[in-house]
């Protein structure tokens, strides 16, 4: 009876310790995400206002990886990649729609310019034909 009670108490303590460990892991994971988002925003700002070609050519991914690794040396490359992908997906969520719209606008602008050029060409041909007809009628 006492042995069964002790076994239950040991399992209860183990479960509580495991729960505490999981809660700490979740809190730590949330801290990783928060800091990684801050680093992401810093990198975006750096690349947005950078003035030299060398700064623009540096890979955002490499810079993100090195900064997160400096902040959290216990993380593995896979962990950093997961953070980068999660944050990138969240941050870039609405950008695809804007990109799609800008592509459509560019296509429409190009088509409009082509049509204007063809219209001018046809107007010139009509003017040429009209002048030829007017000359023939006058003779």
MDTraj code that builds the backbone (N, CA, C; nanometers):
import mdtraj as md
import numpy as np

residues = "UNK UNK UNK UNK UNK UNK UNK UNK UNK UNK UNK UNK UNK UNK UNK UNK UNK UNK UNK UNK UNK UNK UNK UNK UNK UNK UNK UNK UNK UNK UNK UNK UNK UNK UNK UNK UNK UNK UNK UNK UNK UNK UNK UNK UNK UNK UNK UNK UNK UNK UNK UNK UNK UNK UNK UNK UNK UNK UNK UNK UNK UNK UNK UNK UNK UNK UNK UNK UNK UNK UNK UNK UNK UNK UNK UNK UNK UNK UNK UNK UNK UNK UNK UNK UNK UNK UNK UNK UNK UNK UNK UNK UNK UNK UNK UNK UNK UNK UNK UNK UNK UNK UNK UNK UNK UNK UNK UNK UNK UNK UNK UNK UNK UNK UNK UNK UNK UNK UNK UNK UNK UNK UNK UNK UNK UNK UNK UNK UNK UNK UNK UNK UNK UNK UNK UNK UNK UNK UNK".split()
xyz = np.array([
    [0.0828, -0.1188, 0.0000],
    [0.0000, 0.0000, 0.0000],
    [0.0873, 0.1253, 0.0000],
    [0.1848, 0.1288, 0.0889],
    [0.2743, 0.2442, 0.0981],
    [0.3584, 0.2531, -0.0288],
    [0.4004, 0.1382, -0.0786],
    [0.4817, 0.1368, -0.1999],
    [0.4010, 0.1918, -0.3175],
    [0.2747, 0.1537, -0.3283],
    [0.1880, 0.2026, -0.4355],
    [0.1669, 0.3529, -0.4216],
    [0.1493, 0.3988, -0.2973],
    [0.1312, 0.5420, -0.2709],
    [0.2575, 0.6199, -0.3079],
    [0.3739, 0.5656, -0.2720],
    [0.5008, 0.6306, -0.3073],
    [0.5202, 0.6344, -0.4595],
    [0.4828, 0.5280, -0.5262],
    [0.4940, 0.5235, -0.6723],
    [0.4071, 0.6323, -0.7354],
    [0.2863, 0.6479, -0.6831],
    [0.1960, 0.7514, -0.7343],
    [0.2531, 0.8902, -0.7072],
    [0.3068, 0.9111, -0.5866],
    [0.3664, 1.0411, -0.5528],
    [0.4871, 1.0721, -0.6421],
    [0.5696, 0.9717, -0.6677],
    [0.6864, 0.9912, -0.7547],
    [0.6404, 1.0287, -0.8957],
    [0.5385, 0.9599, -0.9466],
    [0.4871, 0.9910, -1.0802],
    [0.4265, 1.1313, -1.0841],
    [0.3593, 1.1694, -0.9756],
    [0.3006, 1.3024, -0.9676],
    [0.4089, 1.4100, -0.9687],
    [0.5149, 1.3885, -0.8921],
    [0.6264, 1.4836, -0.8884],
    [0.6951, 1.4896, -1.0251],
    [0.7150, 1.3740, -1.0878],
    [0.7760, 1.3716, -1.2212],
    [0.6899, 1.4471, -1.3222],
    [0.5582, 1.4279, -1.3136],
    [0.4673, 1.4966, -1.4055],
    [0.4732, 1.6478, -1.3846],
    [0.4781, 1.6903, -1.2574],
    [0.4872, 1.8340, -1.2277],
    [0.6184, 1.8910, -1.2797],
    [0.7280, 1.8177, -1.2603],
    [0.8578, 1.8644, -1.3094],
    [0.8584, 1.8724, -1.4620],
    [0.7969, 1.7727, -1.5255],
    [0.7894, 1.7733, -1.6719],
    [0.7063, 1.8920, -1.7198],
    [0.5953, 1.9185, -1.6499],
    [0.5097, 2.0314, -1.6857],
    [0.5867, 2.1626, -1.6716],
    [0.6613, 2.1761, -1.5644],
    [0.7417, 2.2968, -1.5430],
    [0.8461, 2.3100, -1.6532],
    [0.9071, 2.1988, -1.6904],
    [1.0064, 2.2007, -1.7982],
    [0.9455, 2.2426, -1.9307],
    [0.8266, 2.1919, -1.9589],
    [0.7578, 2.2278, -2.0835],
    [0.7199, 2.3753, -2.0821],
    [0.6689, 2.4223, -1.9675],
    [0.6326, 2.5640, -1.9574],
    [0.7550, 2.6531, -1.9771],
    [0.8663, 2.6133, -1.9188],
    [0.9884, 2.6923, -1.9356],
    [1.0354, 2.6897, -2.0809],
    [1.0209, 2.5751, -2.1454],
    [1.0601, 2.5654, -2.2866],
    [0.9723, 2.6555, -2.3732],
    [0.8424, 2.6598, -2.3413],
    [0.7508, 2.7455, -2.4169],
    [0.7867, 2.8923, -2.3961],
    [0.8121, 2.9305, -2.2722],
    [0.8500, 3.0692, -2.2428],
    [0.9805, 3.1037, -2.3133],
    [1.0766, 3.0121, -2.3079],
    [1.2059, 3.0351, -2.3731],
    [1.1865, 3.0448, -2.5246],
    [1.1011, 2.9568, -2.5803],
    [1.0729, 2.9593, -2.7235],
    [1.0089, 3.0925, -2.7626],
    [0.9172, 3.1419, -2.6802],
    [0.8546, 3.2713, -2.7070],
    [0.9589, 3.3820, -2.7034],
    [1.0541, 3.3701, -2.6117],
    [1.1632, 3.4674, -2.6044],
    [1.2468, 3.4623, -2.7320],
    [1.2740, 3.3419, -2.7825],
    [1.3482, 3.3274, -2.9079],
    [1.2755, 3.4010, -3.0208],
    [1.1457, 3.3783, -3.0293],
    [1.0673, 3.4389, -3.1371],
    [1.0666, 3.5907, -3.1250],
    [1.0478, 3.6411, -3.0039],
    [1.0447, 3.7859, -2.9833],
    [1.1771, 3.8500, -3.0229],
    [1.2860, 3.7940, -2.9757],
    [1.4181, 3.8499, -3.0072],
    [1.4485, 3.8337, -3.1559],
    [1.4117, 3.7201, -3.2132],
    [1.4364, 3.6977, -3.3559],
    [1.3583, 3.7980, -3.4411],
    [1.2358, 3.8327, -3.3997],
    [1.1585, 3.9344, -3.4723],
    [1.2278, 4.0699, -3.4652],
    [1.2816, 4.1024, -3.3479],
    [1.3548, 4.2288, -3.3341],
    [1.4759, 4.2301, -3.4272],
    [1.5480, 4.1194, -3.4317],
    [1.6652, 4.1093, -3.5197],
    [1.6214, 4.1202, -3.6654],
    [1.5122, 4.0541, -3.7007],
    [1.4598, 4.0597, -3.8377],
    [1.4318, 4.2049, -3.8775],
    [1.3648, 4.2779, -3.7889],
    [1.3313, 4.4176, -3.8179],
    [1.4564, 4.5036, -3.8302],
    [1.5555, 4.4785, -3.7464],
    [1.6821, 4.5525, -3.7552],
    [1.7494, 4.5275, -3.8900],
    [1.7500, 4.4026, -3.9331],
    [1.8135, 4.3679, -4.0607],
    [1.7384, 4.4333, -4.1765],
    [1.6047, 4.4281, -4.1723],
    [1.5263, 4.4940, -4.2773],
    [1.5581, 4.6426, -4.2837],
    [1.5661, 4.7057, -4.1692],
    [1.5968, 4.8488, -4.1637],
    [1.7381, 4.8754, -4.2149],
    [1.8318, 4.7913, -4.1777],
    [1.9703, 4.8077, -4.2230],
    [1.9787, 4.7984, -4.3748],
    [1.9119, 4.7001, -4.4328],
    [1.9168, 4.6840, -4.5779],
    [1.8383, 4.7939, -4.6490],
    [1.7351, 4.8468, -4.5825],
    [1.6550, 4.9526, -4.6436],
    [1.7338, 5.0825, -4.6550],
    [1.8141, 5.1136, -4.5527],
    [1.8849, 5.2418, -4.5516],
    [2.0329, 5.2294, -4.5836],
    [2.0777, 5.1092, -4.6200],
    [2.2207, 5.0913, -4.6471],
    [2.2616, 5.1744, -4.7681],
    [2.3834, 5.2259, -4.7619],
    [2.4295, 5.3165, -4.8669],
    [2.5339, 5.2545, -4.9582],
    [2.6006, 5.1512, -4.9140],
    [2.7068, 5.0946, -4.9966],
    [2.6625, 4.9640, -5.0616],
    [2.7238, 4.9340, -5.1725],
    [2.6938, 4.8107, -5.2458],
    [2.7264, 4.6886, -5.1606],
    [2.8358, 4.6954, -5.0851],
    [2.8769, 4.5809, -5.0032],
    [2.7680, 4.5458, -4.9026],
    [2.7059, 4.6485, -4.8428],
    [2.5996, 4.6225, -4.7461],
    [2.4796, 4.5574, -4.8143],
    [2.4489, 4.6020, -4.9342],
    [2.3330, 4.5477, -5.0046],
    [2.3563, 4.4042, -5.0511],
    [2.4809, 4.3704, -5.0811],
    [2.5115, 4.2364, -5.1309],
    [2.5194, 4.1318, -5.0204],
    [2.5358, 4.1758, -4.8978],
    [2.5451, 4.0806, -4.7870],
    [2.4101, 4.0093, -4.7724],
    [2.4148, 3.8828, -4.7502],
    [2.2936, 3.8027, -4.7423],
    [2.2179, 3.8304, -4.6131],
    [2.0882, 3.8581, -4.6265],
    [2.0043, 3.8802, -4.5087],
    [1.9978, 3.7533, -4.4237],
    [1.9940, 3.6402, -4.4905],
    [1.9863, 3.5130, -4.4189],
    [2.1099, 3.4916, -4.3329],
    [2.2270, 3.5150, -4.3904],
    [2.3514, 3.4972, -4.3150],
    [2.3590, 3.5941, -4.1982],
    [2.3176, 3.7173, -4.2218],
    [2.3205, 3.8177, -4.1163],
    [2.2244, 3.7807, -4.0040],
    [2.1041, 3.7351, -4.0403],
    [2.0058, 3.6929, -3.9409],
    [2.0603, 3.5770, -3.8590],
    [2.1177, 3.4791, -3.9280],
    [2.1727, 3.3615, -3.8602],
    [2.2825, 3.4010, -3.7620],
    [2.3726, 3.4870, -3.8050],
    [2.4845, 3.5243, -3.7173],
    [2.4367, 3.6044, -3.5963],
    [2.3385, 3.6931, -3.6167],
    [2.2896, 3.7735, -3.5040],
    [2.2117, 3.6887, -3.4033],
    [2.1281, 3.5985, -3.4531],
    [2.0518, 3.5123, -3.3620],
    [2.1463, 3.4184, -3.2886],
    [2.2451, 3.3654, -3.3589],
    [2.3427, 3.2760, -3.2966],
    [2.4241, 3.3495, -3.1907],
    [2.4553, 3.4760, -3.2152],
    [2.5282, 3.5548, -3.1158],
    [2.4426, 3.5763, -2.9914],
    [2.3121, 3.5939, -3.0124],
    [2.2214, 3.6178, -2.8999],
    [2.1887, 3.4880, -2.8256],
    [2.1720, 3.3790, -2.9011],
    [2.1362, 3.2493, -2.8428],
    [2.2323, 3.1418, -2.8933],
    [2.3505, 3.1299, -2.8357],
    [2.4487, 3.0323, -2.8849],
    [2.4047, 2.8867, -2.8683],
    [2.3046, 2.8618, -2.7862],
    [2.2603, 2.7239, -2.7647],
    [2.1751, 2.6713, -2.8806],
    [2.1317, 2.7586, -2.9702],
    [2.0486, 2.7150, -3.0825],
    [2.1328, 2.6496, -3.1913],
    [2.0702, 2.5527, -3.2588],
    [2.1347, 2.4877, -3.3732],
    [2.0921, 2.5605, -3.5005],
    [2.1612, 2.5310, -3.6094],
    [2.1295, 2.5940, -3.7383],
    [1.9850, 2.5645, -3.7788],
    [1.9377, 2.4428, -3.7530],
    [1.8002, 2.4058, -3.7872],
    [1.7001, 2.4901, -3.7093],
    [1.7318, 2.5168, -3.5802],
    [1.6436, 2.5996, -3.4979],
    [1.6359, 2.7413, -3.5542],
    [1.7506, 2.7938, -3.5937],
    [1.7554, 2.9296, -3.6485],
    [1.6809, 2.9342, -3.7818],
    [1.6972, 2.8306, -3.8631],
    [1.6248, 2.8252, -3.9905],
    [1.4739, 2.8225, -3.9668],
    [1.4308, 2.7461, -3.8669],
    [1.2882, 2.7399, -3.8342],
    [1.2367, 2.8760, -3.7896],
    [1.3135, 2.9427, -3.7039],
    [1.2750, 3.0775, -3.6598],
    [1.2653, 3.1721, -3.7792],
    [1.3657, 3.1683, -3.8655],
    [1.3686, 3.2583, -3.9816],
    [1.2481, 3.2338, -4.0721],
    [1.2170, 3.1076, -4.0966],
    [1.1038, 3.0754, -4.1831],
    [0.9711, 3.1162, -4.1199],
    [0.9578, 3.0941, -3.9893],
    [0.8341, 3.1311, -3.9203],
    [0.8134, 3.2820, -3.9230],
    [0.9180, 3.3546, -3.8915],
    [0.9072, 3.5008, -3.8886],
    [0.8909, 3.5549, -4.0301],
    [0.9661, 3.5002, -4.1231],
    [0.9548, 3.5441, -4.2619],
    [0.8148, 3.5220, -4.3172],
    [0.7563, 3.4082, -4.2857],
    [0.6201, 3.3810, -4.3305],
    [0.5205, 3.4788, -4.2726],
    [0.5388, 3.5110, -4.1458],
    [0.4491, 3.6050, -4.0790],
    [0.4667, 3.7465, -4.1333],
    [0.5904, 3.7893, -4.1471],
    [0.6193, 3.9257, -4.1919],
    [0.5819, 3.9446, -4.3384],
    [0.6096, 3.8464, -4.4205],
    [0.5878, 3.8587, -4.5647],
    [0.4491, 3.8145, -4.6091],
    [0.3615, 3.7882, -4.5141],
    [0.2303, 3.7341, -4.5445],
    [0.1543, 3.8192, -4.6471],
    [0.1488, 3.9496, -4.6299],
    [0.0739, 4.0350, -4.7206],
    [0.1530, 4.0831, -4.8399],
    [0.2819, 4.0578, -4.8432],
    [0.3661, 4.1110, -4.9499],
    [0.3402, 4.0443, -5.0841],
    [0.2992, 3.9190, -5.0864],
    [0.2752, 3.8499, -5.2127],
    [0.1594, 3.9143, -5.2872],
    [0.0555, 3.9551, -5.2146],
    [-0.0587, 4.0194, -5.2777],
    [-0.0151, 4.1491, -5.3437],
    [0.0650, 4.2272, -5.2733],
    [0.1154, 4.3527, -5.3281],
    [0.2032, 4.3255, -5.4494],
    [0.2879, 4.2241, -5.4401],
    [0.3753, 4.1879, -5.5516],
    [0.2932, 4.1463, -5.6732],
    [0.1892, 4.0647, -5.6514],
    [0.1031, 4.0227, -5.7615],
    [0.0367, 4.1433, -5.8270],
    [-0.0126, 4.2374, -5.7456],
    [-0.0760, 4.3573, -5.7994],
    [0.0229, 4.4409, -5.8785],
    [0.1444, 4.4533, -5.8303],
    [0.2430, 4.5341, -5.9018],
    [0.2806, 4.4692, -6.0348],
    [0.2831, 4.3376, -6.0403],
    [0.3112, 4.2676, -6.1664],
    [0.1984, 4.2936, -6.2664],
    [0.0747, 4.2866, -6.2189],
    [-0.0400, 4.3117, -6.3064],
    [-0.0375, 4.4555, -6.3572],
    [-0.0078, 4.5501, -6.2697],
    [-0.0002, 4.6913, -6.3097],
    [0.1083, 4.7107, -6.4144],
    [0.2230, 4.6476, -6.3964],
    [0.3318, 4.6598, -6.4937],
    [0.2902, 4.6023, -6.6284],
    [0.2239, 4.4862, -6.6263],
    [0.1788, 4.4252, -6.7513],
    [0.0782, 4.5154, -6.8231],
    [-0.0149, 4.5725, -6.7465],
    [-0.1141, 4.6607, -6.8069],
    [-0.0497, 4.7870, -6.8630],
    [0.0482, 4.8403, -6.7923],
    [0.1193, 4.9590, -6.8400],
    [0.1938, 4.9289, -6.9691],
    [0.2614, 4.8151, -6.9734],
    [0.3334, 4.7756, -7.0951],
    [0.2375, 4.7583, -7.2128],
    [0.1256, 4.6920, -7.1876],
    [0.0271, 4.6705, -7.2937],
    [-0.0310, 4.8041, -7.3412],
    [-0.0570, 4.8937, -7.2476],
    [-0.1082, 5.0261, -7.2821],
    [-0.0080, 5.1020, -7.3689],
    [0.1192, 5.0957, -7.3330],
    [0.2228, 5.1630, -7.4125],
    [0.2316, 5.1046, -7.5533],
    [0.2214, 4.9719, -7.5641],
    [0.2227, 4.9069, -7.6961],
    [0.1037, 4.9518, -7.7807],
    [-0.0140, 4.9579, -7.7181],
    [-0.1334, 5.0002, -7.7908],
    [-0.1230, 5.1459, -7.8354],
    [-0.0655, 5.2307, -7.7515],
    [-0.0454, 5.3711, -7.7896],
    [0.0487, 5.3818, -7.9094],
    [0.1549, 5.3023, -7.9084],
    [0.2497, 5.3046, -8.0205],
    [0.1819, 5.2580, -8.1490],
    [0.1020, 5.1506, -8.1417],
    [0.0303, 5.1017, -8.2595],
    [-0.0714, 5.2047, -8.3080],
    [-0.1377, 5.2702, -8.2143],
    [-0.2354, 5.3733, -8.2490],
    [-0.1681, 5.4882, -8.3245],
    [-0.0535, 5.5332, -8.2754],
    [0.0204, 5.6400, -8.3439],
    [0.0615, 5.5961, -8.4843],
    [0.1062, 5.4729, -8.4954],
    [0.1476, 5.4189, -8.6254],
    [0.0297, 5.4167, -8.7234],
    [-0.0865, 5.3718, -8.6748],
    [-0.2057, 5.3675, -8.7602],
    [-0.2528, 5.5077, -8.7979],
    [-0.2467, 5.6012, -8.7039],
    [-0.2850, 5.7395, -8.7342],
    [-0.1935, 5.7983, -8.8410],
    [-0.0648, 5.7674, -8.8338],
    [0.0294, 5.8149, -8.9359],
    [-0.0026, 5.7543, -9.0727],
    [-0.0380, 5.6258, -9.0751],
    [-0.0743, 5.5610, -9.2020],
    [-0.2012, 5.6232, -9.2604],
    [-0.2991, 5.6480, -9.1731],
    [-0.4240, 5.7100, -9.2193],
    [-0.3959, 5.8488, -9.2756],
    [-0.3130, 5.9250, -9.2057],
    [-0.2783, 6.0594, -9.2534],
    [-0.2067, 6.0510, -9.3877],
    [-0.1209, 5.9534, -9.4034],
    [-0.0485, 5.9345, -9.5293],
    [-0.1446, 5.8995, -9.6422],
    [-0.2374, 5.8100, -9.6135],
    [-0.3362, 5.7695, -9.7145],
    [-0.4253, 5.8881, -9.7511],
    [-0.4679, 5.9645, -9.6494],
    [-0.5547, 6.0794, -9.6759],
    [-0.4828, 6.1840, -9.7611],
    [-0.3554, 6.2053, -9.7326],
    [-0.2814, 6.3040, -9.8122],
    [-0.2627, 6.2549, -9.9556],
    [-0.2424, 6.1249, -9.9729],
    [-0.2279, 6.0681, -10.1069],
    [-0.3588, 6.0793, -10.1839],
    [-0.4692, 6.0480, -10.1182],
    [-0.6008, 6.0563, -10.1813],
    [-0.6332, 6.2014, -10.2152],
    [-0.6005, 6.2929, -10.1254],
    [-0.6282, 6.4350, -10.1495],
    [-0.5481, 6.4859, -10.2687],
    [-0.4254, 6.4401, -10.2852],
    [-0.3412, 6.4814, -10.3979],
    [-0.3993, 6.4267, -10.5280],
    [-0.4428, 6.3004, -10.5278],
    [-0.4993, 6.2381, -10.6476],
    [-0.6314, 6.3036, -10.6871],
    [-0.7130, 6.3419, -10.5920],
    [-0.8413, 6.4053, -10.6197],
    [-0.8179, 6.5447, -10.6778],
    [-0.7173, 6.6131, -10.6259],
    [-0.6877, 6.7490, -10.6722],
    [-0.6367, 6.7489, -10.8156],
    [-0.5776, 6.6456, -10.8624],
    [-0.5206, 6.6411, -10.9981],
    [-0.6293, 6.6150, -11.0922],
])
top = md.Topology()
chain = top.add_chain()
for i, resn in enumerate(residues, 1):
    res = top.add_residue(resn, chain, resSeq=i)
    for name in ("N", "CA", "C"):
        top.add_atom(name, md.element.get_by_symbol(name[0]), res)
traj = md.Trajectory(xyz[None], top)
